[in-house]
């Protein structure tokens, strides 16, 4: 609950305005009809602007705000080879005149040239960042701490951003989205029952949960996991939501406010699934909306399957948060386009 009006005064925290916001909140009539389930809406955070958009730009507004406030000259971060976060961080650094070094983990075992050199990696190179590669299973936080220490020794003022921008500073970006989404819903008289999205590094879900809980919004957030098992994912999200709430000066977050369904991961992070391919295809052919193969595609696969299983009622208003990442489609051509 809100302790005072000051609690959600996000202007107290350093921020660099980056996003084209508010992003659209749109009804999806064709998909709603095709699935015969709840009333389906989409929050278009694929339209945040910088570097083809995506949810990481929301987090980077506050992360870069803090970095500049600290006088940073060199940003260091990490992600998988096809990381959307890395691409957006690199682009923001270019806009702000900051140096950027990233560590890319070979988290997905593949020899595909399209995956290793196309998609986000192509854009990373165009943005001119310094890239260091690490083997799958590397402690990536330790890796960027090591890079940061070397850069600091060389005279740089470094600022380290964890994978996905997911810490209490980055999560403020999705506290901001909670406020933004409620304002949009109130303006058009939309009662939101559920918000569904892909959950990975936890910052998006933690920020939304902290924001909605502080506002007593009554909106249940369901994260569809893309990497970790349910117990681990929920524990990570809750811990970060608690830390974000503490930063806001909000009372502790109810454990039951954090819900993840991790039945749609498939063989692992970044590994295609039939459900993901169906979801990407269905959104494209019913609503002309392109999802991504790693996050929103699997999130939508979960949404579609749960609708078919009767998880939602036909009268519920369900908002799907599109976190972006369409650039990654070009790295997954073999999985998405039948050959022969």
Order of alpha helices (4+ residues) and beta strands (2+ residues): beta-alpha-beta-alpha-beta-alpha-beta-alpha-alpha-beta-alpha-beta-alpha-beta-alpha-beta-alpha-beta-alpha-alpha-beta-alpha
